[in-house]
């Protein structure tokens, strides 16, 4: 485990390393008496796949909502490129180059892949036609085709609707949409949860290609095989706090499970300054 990890719970917010794309320090979120995050720290870097893992109730979903701008924390600080950042909603995060692919994909099922790629961000034609609201369908189709080819997405841009596509193809469209707009980070929430073996491999290959383009990729997953096959770095949450950060070379299935469950102190030591007095629940 990285020896320089220090939780900021109960103390001053610490500045993240300068090479991070997206970081948090001391994030706290409570729902009444339920403490979902209790001083959570997080780091991801450009060109890397960072897996965020934890048992049910560890706080992963809440932290992703904070990272995506969908939730304002009660306390703590988010950093983008090492600079403090505060989002009042997802559009602020998108403006900072952060895109999220949620587990439900948020695709319009009756629309085609190109229309979904540009949903809400349509390209208008130049000149008076654009001013009148005419869309540049040719340009959008060419951009979609290029993104699909670069990411290995097998979806046909001319397809009538995404509802006729396989789960892997729909996932590919959602990822391509995020990548086409992201400048900093792509957050992937359980991208292989409902996929078969072949489709899962295709999505993981796509995740690797996204990182190779220089973007930071955050992979939230319960599947340890997926994590170990594609992640460069693994951040572990337990009871609302980061308790470990491993490189791929350091990690093993046994170590990750032990760290998530707190089952082996010698194998997975907790961060020194975790606030042991906060005994609230978690989500």
N, C-alpha and C positions, 0 to 999 in steps of 0.2 A: 504493500500500500504506500502511496506517496507520503513521505514523512513530513512534508510541509503543510499538510492539511490542518486547518484550524477552523472550528466552527465559531461564528460570531455571536452565537446565542448567549445572551446575558452580558455582552460587552459591546465595544464600539464596532461599527461596520468596517470591515477590512476591504482594502482595494484588491481586486483580482489581478492575476498576472497580466502583463501588457499584451500577451499574444492571444488572448481569448477573444472569440467573436461575440459570445453571449454568456453572461455570468450573473449569479445572484449571491448576495451575502445577507445572512440573517433574516430570511423571509419568514414572516409569521402570518398565518391565516387561521382565524377561528370562526366557527359557526356556533354561536352561543357558548356553551361549555365544552364543545368539541374542538380540540386543537388539531387541525389538519396538518399544518406546518409549524414547526417549533424552532425556528432559526435555521431554515434550510439554505445551504450553499450549493452552488452548481457552477460548472465550467464546461464550455465546449470551444473547440478551436477550428479555424478555417482548414479545409481540406481533410478533416477527420470525421469519422462516424463515432459519435459518443452515444453509448447506450445508457438509458436511464431505467434502472430496474428496482424492484422492491416487492415485498409481499403485498397482498391485498390490505389496504388501509395504511400503506406506508406514506401516502401523500403524493404519488406520482401524478395523478390526474389534476390535483389542485396546483401543483408546481407547473405543469404544462399550461394550465389556464393563465397563470401569472406570466409565463414566458411569452405566450401568444398575445397578451394584452387583454384577454377576455375577463380577467379578474384583477382587481387592485388589491395588493396585500395590505394587511393591517400595519405591518412594520417591515423594515428591511429595504434593500436597494437592489435594483436591476441595473446591469451595466451592458452596454452595447459597444463593442470595440474598446473596452476599458473606460468608457465615459458613462457617467450616471444617466439613466434613462427612466422615464416614467410615462406609461401609456394610460390614456383615459379610455381606451377601447382598442379593439383589434385593428382598426384603420391606422392608428398611431404606430402599432407594431409593423404593419405592412409598409408604412412610409419609411420605417427604419430598415426595411429589407428582410423582415421576418415573415415567413409564410408557414402556414400550418395545414397539414392533411389530417383531418379528423378521421376517426374510425368509420364513421358513416359516409365519408368521402365528400358529402355536400355537393353532389352532382345533380343537375336537373335531368331526370331520367328520360324525358321526352325530347330532349335536345341532343344534337350530335356532338361528337368530340371537339370539333372546332368551336362551336358555340359555347360549350362548357369551358374550354380553355380561356376564352375571352369574356366570360360572363361578368358583366359589370365593368369591363375594361375594354369594350369594343373599340376597334380602330375605324375611324370614319374616313371616307374618301376625301381627297384634297379638293380645295376650292368650294364653289357654291354648292355642289352636291353634298359635301360633307357638312356644310352649314345647315343644309336642309334635313340632315339626319341619315343620309345614305351611308351604309357601311362598306368598308373595303374588304369584301369577302375573299377576294383573291389573295391579298396580302396576309390575312389572318390564316387562310388555309396553308399558305407556303410556310409561315412561321410554325404552325402546328406540325406540319410534315417534317420540318427540320428538327424540332424538339423531339418528336417521336423517334426519328432515326438515330439521333445522338444518344438517346436513353435506352434504345432497344425496345421501345413500345411497339407492339404488333397491331395496334388499333388502326383501322383505316379512317383517315380524316373525312372521307366522303360518306361514312356510315350515317344512316338516318337518325338513330338515337342510341344513346349509351345503354339503354335498358336491354338492348339486344346483344350486348357484349358479355364476355366472360368476366368473372370476378377479377382475374389478373389484369385484363385489359382495362376495366374500369379503374382499378388501382393505378395503372399506368397513366391514364388520362389525368387523374387527380394529382399524381406526383409531377407529371410534366407541367401541369398548370402552375403548381407551386414553384417549380424550378424556374420556369420562364419569367416569373416576376420577382423571385427572391434575389437579394444582393448580399445577404449576410448569412442567414440561417434558414434551414428547412426542418420543421418539426413534424415527425411522422408518428402518429398515434396508433399503435398496434397494426401496422400495415399488412401483416400476413395472417391475421387472426382467423379469417374465414376462407383461406385459400388452401388448395391441395399442394402436394409436394412439388410438382412441376411449376405451378404458378408461383409458389413461394420462392423457388430458386430464381425465377425471372425477376421478381420484385427485389430480392436481395442483390442481384447483379445490378439492377437499376440504382439501388441505394449507393452502391460502391461507385458507380459512374458519376452520380451527383457529387459525392465528396471529391472525386478526382478532378472535377471542374473547379475546385477551390472553395466551394461552399462548406459551411459547417452543417453537419447533419445530426439531428438528435433523434434517436430511435427509441421509442418507448415500447417495450415488449415484455411479455411473460414467457416467451419461448427462449430458453437458454441456449439451445442449439443455434437459433438465428443470431443471437447476440454474439456468441463465440465465433461464428463463422464470418461476421462482417464488421464488428466493432473494433475500432482502434483503441478506445478508452471506455471504461465502464464505471458509471457513477451509481452508487448504491444508497437508496433511501431506506431508513427504518424508523418507524414512529415519528415521522415528520421531520427528520434531519438526515443530512448526508453523514454516513458512517464510514464510508470507504470510497476510494477512487483507485481503480486498477488499470494498468495497461493490459492489452490483450496478452502479452507474454507472461504477465503475472497471474492471469486469471485461469481458473479451471471450474468445471461444473460444481465440484464439491465445495470449493472456496466460496463461490458466489451464493450457493444455497445456504451455507453456514453463515455468511455475512448478513444475508437478508433476514434470516430467522433468529440471529443472535445465538446460534447454537455452539459456537466455538470461539471463545475469547482469545485463545492462543493463536488460532489461524486467522482471525479477523478482528483485531483490536479496534475499539471504538475511538473516535476522535477525542482528544484529551479533555476539551472544554465543553462537552455536551452538558446541557443543563439538566441534571438528574432530578431537580426539584419539581420540574413541570410534569405532572402525572396525568394531565388531561388525556382525553381520547384522541383518536386520529381517524382520518378518512382516506 
